[in-house]
């Protein structure tokens, strides 16, 4: 079992509320994106929006339940789910860009590598009783910034606004890690949650405006 800092009841309430809001927003976002994709896109858009939206819901729901339950065994179970869901969300965020904007050799290669690493991360998270935090953080950050490998095709196939939102979201997630590891700061984990929410919002708009189609509506 991973040894974690004991949070106060007030801190855990803050943790559950912040990501509870994220879970509700993710459900609304998924429904909205799928309806939009069905209305104005094709099967690829629907699949991409569904995978991304589902990965958002999984992350925020797992995190909310982890922080909401006080019982050690239940809490430990959802903690593993929470950490595993981070890999799924990272891969889920890549998916729309790989399936729609890149497609072709670059898109399929990036999609395969990202999901392969994500699945490996999930397996390690669920299989290892003693979690190696440094390994998890390294995999999260490495996987999250793997897009730089495909920077040339991304620049050619994603509008500048979408790339800026994608970059801003990645920076929000990455800067939040600073507060995640700042254990002595009260409510440091809730602050980390706010950075995660900010990153998710930025990536949501990047995908909605620059991956999904926006035909002229008369």
JORATA-V779160 format. One record per residue. N is the residue number from 0. RES is the residue in one letter. SS is DSSP state (@ for helix, = for strand, . for the rest). PHI is phi as a letter, one per 20 degrees, with the letter a starting at -180 (999 if undefined). D_LAST is the distance of its C-alpha to the last C-alpha in Angstrom with 1 decimal. Layout:
n=N res=RES ss=SS phi=PHI d_last=D_LAST
n=N res=RES ss=SS phi=PHI d_last=D_LAST
This chain:
n=0 res=X ss=. phi=999 d_last=58.1
n=1 res=X ss=. phi=f d_last=56.3
n=2 res=X ss=. phi=e d_last=58.0
n=3 res=X ss=. phi=c d_last=55.4
n=4 res=X ss=. phi=f d_last=55.6
n=5 res=X ss=. phi=e d_last=56.1
n=6 res=X ss=. phi=e d_last=53.3
n=7 res=X ss=. phi=f d_last=53.9
n=8 res=X ss=@ phi=g d_last=52.4
n=9 res=X ss=@ phi=f d_last=50.2
n=10 res=X ss=@ phi=f d_last=49.0
n=11 res=X ss=@ phi=f d_last=48.2
n=12 res=X ss=@ phi=f d_last=46.3
n=13 res=X ss=@ phi=f d_last=44.2
n=14 res=X ss=@ phi=f d_last=43.7
n=15 res=X ss=@ phi=f d_last=42.5
n=16 res=X ss=@ phi=f d_last=40.2
n=17 res=X ss=@ phi=g d_last=38.5
n=18 res=X ss=@ phi=e d_last=37.7
n=19 res=X ss=@ phi=f d_last=37.2
n=20 res=X ss=@ phi=f d_last=34.2
n=21 res=X ss=@ phi=f d_last=33.1
n=22 res=X ss=@ phi=f d_last=33.6
n=23 res=X ss=@ phi=f d_last=31.4
n=24 res=X ss=@ phi=f d_last=28.7
n=25 res=X ss=@ phi=f d_last=29.0
n=26 res=X ss=@ phi=f d_last=28.5
n=27 res=X ss=@ phi=f d_last=25.4
n=28 res=X ss=@ phi=f d_last=24.1
n=29 res=X ss=@ phi=f d_last=25.0
n=30 res=X ss=@ phi=g d_last=23.3
n=31 res=X ss=@ phi=f d_last=20.0
n=32 res=X ss=@ phi=f d_last=20.2
n=33 res=X ss=@ phi=f d_last=21.2
n=34 res=X ss=@ phi=f d_last=18.4
n=35 res=X ss=@ phi=f d_last=15.9
n=36 res=X ss=@ phi=f d_last=17.9
n=37 res=X ss=@ phi=f d_last=18.1
n=38 res=X ss=@ phi=f d_last=14.4
n=39 res=X ss=@ phi=c d_last=13.4
n=40 res=X ss=. phi=d d_last=16.8
n=41 res=X ss=. phi=c d_last=20.1
n=42 res=X ss=@ phi=g d_last=23.5
n=43 res=X ss=@ phi=f d_last=24.5
n=44 res=X ss=@ phi=f d_last=21.8
n=45 res=X ss=@ phi=f d_last=22.8
n=46 res=X ss=@ phi=f d_last=26.5
n=47 res=X ss=@ phi=f d_last=26.1
n=48 res=X ss=@ phi=f d_last=24.3
n=49 res=X ss=@ phi=f d_last=26.8
n=50 res=X ss=@ phi=f d_last=29.8
n=51 res=X ss=@ phi=f d_last=28.8
n=52 res=X ss=@ phi=f d_last=28.0
n=53 res=X ss=@ phi=f d_last=31.2
n=54 res=X ss=@ phi=f d_last=33.2
n=55 res=X ss=@ phi=f d_last=32.0
n=56 res=X ss=@ phi=f d_last=33.0
n=57 res=X ss=@ phi=g d_last=36.3
n=58 res=X ss=@ phi=f d_last=37.3
n=59 res=X ss=@ phi=f d_last=36.6
n=60 res=X ss=@ phi=f d_last=38.0
n=61 res=X ss=@ phi=f d_last=41.1
n=62 res=X ss=@ phi=f d_last=41.6
n=63 res=X ss=@ phi=f d_last=41.2
n=64 res=X ss=@ phi=f d_last=43.7
n=65 res=X ss=@ phi=g d_last=46.1
n=66 res=X ss=@ phi=e d_last=46.4
n=67 res=X ss=@ phi=e d_last=46.3
n=68 res=X ss=. phi=e d_last=49.3
n=69 res=X ss=. phi=e d_last=52.8
n=70 res=X ss=. phi=f d_last=54.8
n=71 res=X ss=@ phi=g d_last=55.9
n=72 res=X ss=@ phi=f d_last=55.5
n=73 res=X ss=@ phi=f d_last=52.0
n=74 res=X ss=@ phi=f d_last=51.0
n=75 res=X ss=@ phi=f d_last=52.4
n=76 res=X ss=@ phi=f d_last=50.4
n=77 res=X ss=@ phi=f d_last=47.0
n=78 res=X ss=@ phi=f d_last=48.0
n=79 res=X ss=@ phi=f d_last=48.3
n=80 res=X ss=@ phi=f d_last=45.0
n=81 res=X ss=@ phi=f d_last=43.4
n=82 res=X ss=@ phi=f d_last=44.9
n=83 res=X ss=@ phi=f d_last=44.0
n=84 res=X ss=@ phi=f d_last=40.3
n=85 res=X ss=@ phi=f d_last=40.0
n=86 res=X ss=@ phi=f d_last=40.5
n=87 res=X ss=@ phi=f d_last=37.9
n=88 res=X ss=@ phi=f d_last=35.3
n=89 res=X ss=@ phi=f d_last=36.0
n=90 res=X ss=@ phi=f d_last=35.7
n=91 res=X ss=@ phi=f d_last=32.6
n=92 res=X ss=@ phi=f d_last=30.9
n=93 res=X ss=@ phi=f d_last=31.9
n=94 res=X ss=@ phi=g d_last=30.5
n=95 res=X ss=@ phi=g d_last=26.8
n=96 res=X ss=@ phi=f d_last=27.6
n=97 res=X ss=@ phi=f d_last=30.3
n=98 res=X ss=@ phi=f d_last=28.4
n=99 res=X ss=@ phi=d d_last=25.1
n=100 res=X ss=@ phi=f d_last=25.7
n=101 res=X ss=@ phi=e d_last=29.3
n=102 res=X ss=. phi=l d_last=29.9
n=103 res=X ss=@ phi=l d_last=32.8
n=104 res=X ss=@ phi=g d_last=36.3
n=105 res=X ss=@ phi=f d_last=35.5
n=106 res=X ss=@ phi=f d_last=33.0
n=107 res=X ss=@ phi=f d_last=35.4
n=108 res=X ss=@ phi=f d_last=38.4
n=109 res=X ss=@ phi=f d_last=37.0
n=110 res=X ss=@ phi=f d_last=35.7
n=111 res=X ss=@ phi=f d_last=39.2
n=112 res=X ss=@ phi=f d_last=41.2
n=113 res=X ss=@ phi=f d_last=39.2
n=114 res=X ss=@ phi=f d_last=39.3
n=115 res=X ss=@ phi=f d_last=42.9
n=116 res=X ss=@ phi=f d_last=43.9
n=117 res=X ss=@ phi=f d_last=42.0
n=118 res=X ss=@ phi=f d_last=43.8
n=119 res=X ss=@ phi=f d_last=47.1
n=120 res=X ss=@ phi=f d_last=46.4
n=121 res=X ss=@ phi=f d_last=45.7
n=122 res=X ss=@ phi=f d_last=48.9
n=123 res=X ss=@ phi=f d_last=50.9
n=124 res=X ss=@ phi=f d_last=49.6
n=125 res=X ss=@ phi=e d_last=50.4
n=126 res=X ss=@ phi=e d_last=53.6
n=127 res=X ss=. phi=e d_last=55.3
n=128 res=X ss=. phi=f d_last=57.0
n=129 res=X ss=. phi=e d_last=57.6
n=130 res=X ss=. phi=f d_last=54.3
n=131 res=X ss=. phi=e d_last=54.6
n=132 res=X ss=@ phi=f d_last=52.3
n=133 res=X ss=@ phi=f d_last=52.7
n=134 res=X ss=@ phi=f d_last=51.7
n=135 res=X ss=@ phi=f d_last=48.6
n=136 res=X ss=@ phi=f d_last=47.4
n=137 res=X ss=@ phi=f d_last=48.1
n=138 res=X ss=@ phi=f d_last=46.1
n=139 res=X ss=@ phi=g d_last=43.2
n=140 res=X ss=@ phi=f d_last=43.0
n=141 res=X ss=@ phi=f d_last=43.8
n=142 res=X ss=@ phi=f d_last=41.1
n=143 res=X ss=@ phi=f d_last=38.5
n=144 res=X ss=. phi=d d_last=39.2
n=145 res=X ss=@ phi=f d_last=39.6
n=146 res=X ss=@ phi=g d_last=36.3
n=147 res=X ss=@ phi=f d_last=38.2
n=148 res=X ss=@ phi=f d_last=39.8
n=149 res=X ss=@ phi=d d_last=36.5
n=150 res=X ss=@ phi=f d_last=35.5
n=151 res=X ss=@ phi=f d_last=35.3
n=152 res=X ss=@ phi=f d_last=32.8
n=153 res=X ss=@ phi=f d_last=30.9
n=154 res=X ss=@ phi=f d_last=30.7
n=155 res=X ss=@ phi=e d_last=29.5
n=156 res=X ss=@ phi=d d_last=26.8
n=157 res=X ss=. phi=c d_last=25.5
n=158 res=X ss=. phi=g d_last=23.8
n=159 res=X ss=@ phi=g d_last=26.1
n=160 res=X ss=@ phi=f d_last=24.1
n=161 res=X ss=@ phi=f d_last=24.5
n=162 res=X ss=@ phi=f d_last=28.2
n=163 res=X ss=@ phi=f d_last=28.9
n=164 res=X ss=@ phi=f d_last=27.6
n=165 res=X ss=@ phi=f d_last=29.6
n=166 res=X ss=@ phi=f d_last=32.6
n=167 res=X ss=@ phi=f d_last=32.3
n=168 res=X ss=@ phi=f d_last=32.2
n=169 res=X ss=@ phi=f d_last=35.2
n=170 res=X ss=@ phi=f d_last=37.1
n=171 res=X ss=@ phi=f d_last=36.5
n=172 res=X ss=@ phi=f d_last=37.9
n=173 res=X ss=@ phi=f d_last=40.8
n=174 res=X ss=@ phi=f d_last=41.7
n=175 res=X ss=@ phi=f d_last=41.8
n=176 res=X ss=@ phi=g d_last=44.6
n=177 res=X ss=@ phi=g d_last=46.8
n=178 res=X ss=@ phi=f d_last=46.6
n=179 res=X ss=@ phi=g d_last=46.9
n=180 res=X ss=. phi=e d_last=50.3
n=181 res=X ss=. phi=e d_last=51.4
n=182 res=X ss=. phi=f d_last=53.4
n=183 res=X ss=. phi=f d_last=55.4
n=184 res=X ss=. phi=e d_last=52.4
n=185 res=X ss=. phi=f d_last=51.8
n=186 res=X ss=. phi=m d_last=48.3
n=187 res=X ss=@ phi=f d_last=47.8
n=188 res=X ss=@ phi=f d_last=46.1
n=189 res=X ss=@ phi=f d_last=43.7
n=190 res=X ss=@ phi=f d_last=42.8
n=191 res=X ss=@ phi=g d_last=42.3
n=192 res=X ss=@ phi=g d_last=39.9
n=193 res=X ss=@ phi=f d_last=37.8
n=194 res=X ss=@ phi=f d_last=37.6
n=195 res=X ss=@ phi=f d_last=36.5
n=196 res=X ss=@ phi=g d_last=33.8
n=197 res=X ss=@ phi=f d_last=32.6
n=198 res=X ss=@ phi=f d_last=32.7
n=199 res=X ss=@ phi=f d_last=30.7
n=200 res=X ss=@ phi=f d_last=27.9
n=201 res=X ss=@ phi=f d_last=27.7
n=202 res=X ss=@ phi=f d_last=27.7
n=203 res=X ss=@ phi=g d_last=25.1
n=204 res=X ss=@ phi=f d_last=22.6
n=205 res=X ss=@ phi=f d_last=23.8
n=206 res=X ss=@ phi=f d_last=23.0
n=207 res=X ss=@ phi=f d_last=19.7
n=208 res=X ss=@ phi=e d_last=18.2
n=209 res=X ss=@ phi=c d_last=20.3
n=210 res=X ss=. phi=d d_last=21.1
n=211 res=X ss=. phi=f d_last=18.2
n=212 res=X ss=. phi=f d_last=15.2
n=213 res=X ss=. phi=c d_last=12.0
n=214 res=X ss=. phi=f d_last=9.4
n=215 res=X ss=. phi=f d_last=6.4
n=216 res=X ss=. phi=d d_last=3.8
n=217 res=X ss=. phi=e d_last=0.0
